[in-house]
Amino acid sequence: MAQRRRDERRVETVGSGVAELVADPDRASGWTLLLDGAPQSHVDLADPTHLEFEYIRRMAAAIDLIAPAGAPLRALHLGGGALTLPRYVAATRPGSPQRVVEIDGPLVELVRRALPWDPRAKLRVRVGDAREAVTGMRDGGYDLVVVDVFAGARTPAHLASVEFMREAARVLAPDGWLIANVADGPPLHYARTQVATIRAALPRACLVADAAVLRGRRFGNLVVLAGRTPPPVAGLSRRAAGDWFPGRVETDLDRFTGGRAPATDIDALASPAPPEGLFSARP
């Protein structure tokens, strides 16, 4: 039985490529979602507060700190995957009204069938393009916007411009927060430009990442927390330092961006592709 569980794997073709659901050999109710071989999400169906990926843990730490514990948040998630963060918010902040926008309809249906979420959660999933969806939303409707959109292993260019970030900022409440997952590697040109782009719309921000990633020594994920009021730097620093995957909070973003101009719809680029072989040690 243990061997069968360890080897359990489900493969389907979805809109964005080949999706694989791979059983977690260490957790009886854990699953990893891969898209074209790149790990995209991990969920534990019995414990949605268990988070495996380091950048997801940093995003969750930020969510824990932006409002009193347990208080519901109106949350918009751009990019769905296996709904790791929406499940986390539903578990830690019961009653939170959440909307997820995911462009890959077949992937949504796969997750709905194979990795069902708690039907009591106030969670709606919409199939569509993230930018088009946000453009049609009312001002100030959300306390939290999470931007974690990848086509394959890259964030599309039309979600990397200041025009898009201003739309995301528009749908935030005055004291709301945007959390963005930015993937980049040495010498961090894309990440530096993205931080400048986000700050053009939401000026009070900080970065959380592995120290080696922040120094431009390896490819990885940088989490940006941005809003209109000071971010909870002290609490975030404590959480990052004491995590399974220790990280560092960067607050001197003028130095980090080095005077780069925000990207616009004319010149925005997709995020760089991960180095070949980065995901070779697959589940």
C-alpha positions as CSV (number, residue, x, y, z in Angstrom):
1,M,0.0,0.0,0.0
2,A,2.8,2.4,0.9
3,Q,4.6,1.7,-2.3
4,R,1.4,2.2,-4.4
5,R,0.8,5.5,-2.7
6,R,4.4,6.7,-3.2
7,D,4.2,6.0,-6.9
8,E,0.7,7.4,-7.5
9,R,0.6,9.8,-10.3
10,R,-2.2,11.3,-12.5
11,V,-1.4,12.9,-15.9
12,E,-3.8,15.0,-18.0
13,T,-3.4,17.5,-20.8
14,V,-4.8,20.9,-19.8
15,G,-4.9,24.2,-21.6
16,S,-1.4,25.2,-20.5
17,G,0.3,21.9,-21.1
18,V,0.7,18.6,-19.3
19,A,-0.5,18.6,-15.7
20,E,0.7,15.9,-13.3
21,L,-0.7,15.3,-9.9
22,V,1.9,13.4,-7.8
23,A,1.2,11.9,-4.4
24,D,3.4,13.2,-1.6
25,P,5.2,10.1,-0.2
26,D,5.5,11.8,3.2
27,R,1.9,13.0,3.7
28,A,-1.1,10.7,3.1
29,S,-3.3,13.6,1.9
30,G,-0.6,15.6,0.1
31,W,-0.3,16.2,-3.6
32,T,2.0,18.2,-5.9
33,L,0.8,19.7,-9.1
34,L,3.3,20.0,-11.9
35,L,2.8,21.8,-15.2
36,D,5.1,20.7,-18.0
37,G,7.4,19.3,-15.4
38,A,7.6,22.5,-13.2
39,P,6.3,22.2,-9.7
40,Q,3.4,24.6,-9.5
41,S,1.5,23.8,-6.3
42,H,1.5,21.6,-3.3
43,V,-1.7,21.0,-1.2
44,D,-2.6,18.8,1.8
45,L,-6.2,18.1,1.5
46,A,-6.5,17.2,5.2
47,D,-4.5,20.2,6.4
48,P,-4.6,23.3,4.2
49,T,-2.3,25.1,6.6
50,H,0.6,22.8,5.8
51,L,2.6,24.7,3.2
52,E,5.6,23.1,1.4
53,F,6.9,25.7,-1.0
54,E,9.2,28.3,0.5
55,Y,7.7,31.3,-1.5
56,I,4.1,30.2,-0.5
57,R,5.2,30.1,3.1
58,R,6.4,33.7,2.8
59,M,3.2,34.8,1.1
60,A,1.2,33.1,3.9
61,A,3.3,34.9,6.5
62,A,2.5,38.2,4.9
63,I,-1.2,37.4,4.8
64,D,-1.1,36.4,8.5
65,L,0.4,39.8,9.4
66,I,-1.7,42.3,7.4
67,A,-4.8,41.9,9.5
68,P,-5.7,40.6,13.0
69,A,-5.5,36.9,13.3
70,G,-8.7,35.1,12.1
71,A,-10.3,38.3,10.7
72,P,-11.9,37.6,7.3
73,L,-10.3,39.2,4.3
74,R,-11.8,40.0,0.9
75,A,-9.2,38.3,-1.3
76,L,-8.6,38.2,-5.0
77,H,-6.1,35.5,-6.3
78,L,-4.8,36.1,-9.8
79,G,-3.5,32.6,-10.8
80,G,-5.1,29.5,-9.3
81,G,-3.1,26.3,-9.7
82,A,-4.2,23.9,-7.0
83,L,-5.5,26.8,-4.9
84,T,-3.0,26.5,-2.1
85,L,-3.3,30.0,-0.8
86,P,-7.1,30.3,-1.1
87,R,-7.4,27.1,0.9
88,Y,-5.0,28.5,3.5
89,V,-7.0,31.7,3.8
90,A,-10.2,29.8,4.1
91,A,-8.7,27.7,7.0
92,T,-7.0,30.5,8.9
93,R,-9.6,33.3,8.2
94,P,-13.0,31.5,8.1
95,G,-15.7,33.4,6.3
96,S,-13.3,35.2,3.9
97,P,-15.0,35.9,0.6
98,Q,-12.4,34.9,-2.1
99,R,-12.3,35.0,-5.8
100,V,-9.8,33.2,-7.9
101,V,-9.0,34.0,-11.6
102,E,-7.3,31.2,-13.5
103,I,-7.0,31.2,-17.3
104,D,-6.7,27.4,-17.7
105,G,-10.3,26.0,-17.6
106,P,-9.3,22.3,-17.9
107,L,-6.8,22.8,-15.1
108,V,-9.6,24.2,-12.9
109,E,-11.8,21.2,-13.6
110,L,-8.9,18.8,-12.9
111,V,-8.3,20.4,-9.5
112,R,-12.0,20.6,-8.8
113,R,-12.4,16.8,-9.4
114,A,-9.1,15.5,-8.0
115,L,-8.3,18.0,-5.3
116,P,-11.7,19.3,-4.1
117,W,-11.7,22.2,-1.6
118,D,-13.9,22.7,1.4
119,P,-17.4,23.3,0.1
120,R,-18.0,25.6,3.1
121,A,-15.4,28.0,2.0
122,K,-16.7,31.2,0.4
123,L,-14.5,30.6,-2.7
124,R,-15.4,31.3,-6.3
125,V,-13.2,30.3,-9.2
126,R,-13.5,32.2,-12.5
127,V,-11.9,31.1,-15.7
128,G,-10.4,34.0,-17.6
129,D,-7.4,36.2,-18.2
130,A,-6.2,38.0,-15.0
131,R,-5.9,41.4,-16.5
132,E,-9.2,41.3,-18.3
133,A,-10.9,40.2,-15.1
134,V,-9.4,42.9,-12.9
135,T,-10.2,45.6,-15.5
136,G,-13.9,44.9,-15.0
137,M,-13.9,44.9,-11.2
138,R,-15.1,47.8,-9.0
139,D,-12.8,50.1,-7.1
140,G,-11.7,49.1,-3.6
141,G,-13.4,45.7,-3.5
142,Y,-10.6,43.7,-2.0
143,D,-8.3,43.8,1.1
144,L,-5.8,41.5,-0.6
145,V,-4.7,40.9,-4.1
146,V,-2.3,38.0,-4.8
147,V,-0.5,38.0,-8.1
148,D,0.9,34.6,-8.8
149,V,0.3,34.0,-12.5
150,F,2.5,31.8,-14.7
151,A,2.1,30.5,-18.2
152,G,4.3,27.5,-18.0
153,A,7.2,28.7,-15.8
154,R,7.0,32.4,-16.8
155,T,4.8,35.3,-15.8
156,P,3.2,36.9,-19.0
157,A,4.4,40.3,-20.0
158,H,0.9,41.9,-19.9
159,L,0.9,41.2,-16.2
160,A,4.3,42.9,-15.6
161,S,3.5,46.5,-16.6
162,V,2.6,49.5,-14.5
163,E,-0.7,49.8,-16.3
164,F,-1.7,46.4,-14.9
165,M,-0.3,47.1,-11.5
166,R,-2.4,50.3,-11.3
167,E,-5.5,48.3,-12.1
168,A,-4.6,45.8,-9.4
169,A,-4.1,48.8,-7.0
170,R,-7.4,50.3,-8.0
171,V,-9.4,47.3,-6.8
172,L,-7.6,47.3,-3.4
173,A,-9.2,49.0,-0.4
174,P,-7.2,52.1,0.8
175,D,-5.5,49.9,3.4
176,G,-5.3,46.8,1.2
177,W,-2.2,44.9,0.2
178,L,-0.8,43.3,-2.9
179,I,1.4,40.3,-2.7
180,A,3.3,39.3,-5.8
181,N,5.5,36.3,-6.6
182,V,8.4,37.4,-8.8
183,A,10.7,34.7,-10.2
184,D,14.2,35.7,-11.4
185,G,17.8,34.8,-11.3
186,P,21.2,36.6,-11.6
187,P,21.6,39.5,-12.2
188,L,17.9,40.2,-11.1
189,H,17.1,42.6,-14.0
190,Y,13.5,41.5,-14.2
191,A,13.0,41.5,-10.4
192,R,14.4,45.0,-10.0
193,T,12.2,46.3,-12.8
194,Q,9.2,44.6,-11.3
195,V,9.7,46.1,-7.9
196,A,9.9,49.5,-9.5
197,T,6.8,48.8,-11.5
198,I,4.8,47.7,-8.4
199,R,6.0,50.7,-6.3
200,A,4.8,53.0,-9.0
201,A,1.3,51.9,-8.1
202,L,1.7,51.0,-4.4
203,P,4.7,52.8,-3.0
204,R,5.1,51.2,0.5
205,A,6.7,47.9,0.0
206,C,9.2,45.3,1.0
207,L,10.8,42.1,-0.4
208,V,11.1,38.7,1.2
209,A,13.4,36.0,-0.3
210,D,16.3,33.7,0.3
211,A,19.4,35.6,0.9
212,A,21.2,34.0,-2.0
213,V,18.3,35.0,-4.3
214,L,18.3,38.6,-3.0
215,R,22.1,38.8,-3.7
216,G,21.6,37.6,-7.2
217,R,23.5,34.3,-6.7
218,R,20.8,31.8,-7.8
219,F,17.4,31.7,-9.5
220,G,14.4,31.8,-7.1
221,N,11.2,33.5,-6.0
222,L,11.0,36.9,-4.5
223,V,7.8,37.9,-2.7
224,V,6.8,41.5,-2.9
225,L,4.4,43.0,-0.3
226,A,3.1,46.4,-1.3
227,G,0.4,48.8,-0.2
228,R,-0.2,52.4,0.8
229,T,0.8,52.1,4.4
230,P,4.0,50.8,6.1
231,P,4.3,47.0,5.7
232,P,4.7,44.8,8.9
233,V,8.5,44.6,8.5
234,A,9.4,43.5,12.0
235,G,6.9,40.7,12.1
236,L,7.7,39.6,8.6
237,S,11.5,39.6,9.4
238,R,10.9,37.4,12.5
239,R,8.8,34.9,10.5
240,A,11.3,34.8,7.6
241,A,14.3,34.3,9.9
242,G,12.6,31.5,11.8
243,D,11.0,29.6,8.9
244,W,11.9,26.1,7.6
245,F,13.5,28.0,4.7
246,P,15.1,31.0,6.3
247,G,14.7,34.2,4.3
248,R,15.5,37.9,4.6
249,V,13.4,41.0,4.3
250,E,14.7,43.8,2.1
251,T,13.3,47.3,2.8
252,D,15.8,49.5,0.9
253,L,14.0,49.2,-2.4
254,D,15.5,52.4,-3.8
255,R,18.9,50.7,-3.6
256,F,17.5,47.4,-4.9
257,T,15.8,48.9,-8.0
258,G,18.9,51.0,-8.7
259,G,16.9,53.7,-10.4
260,R,15.1,51.5,-12.9
261,A,12.0,52.8,-14.6
262,P,8.7,51.0,-14.3
263,A,7.9,48.7,-17.1
264,T,5.0,49.8,-19.4
265,D,2.7,48.0,-21.8
266,I,5.1,48.9,-24.5
267,D,8.3,47.5,-23.0
268,A,7.2,45.0,-20.4
269,L,8.8,41.5,-20.7
270,A,7.7,38.1,-19.5
271,S,9.7,36.8,-16.5
272,P,12.9,34.8,-17.5
273,A,12.7,31.1,-18.0
274,P,14.1,29.0,-15.1
275,P,17.6,27.5,-15.7
276,E,17.6,24.2,-17.5
277,G,17.5,21.3,-15.0
278,L,16.2,23.4,-12.1
279,F,13.2,21.1,-11.7
280,S,15.0,17.9,-12.6
281,A,14.6,16.5,-9.1
282,R,10.9,15.9,-9.5
283,P,8.5,14.5,-7.0
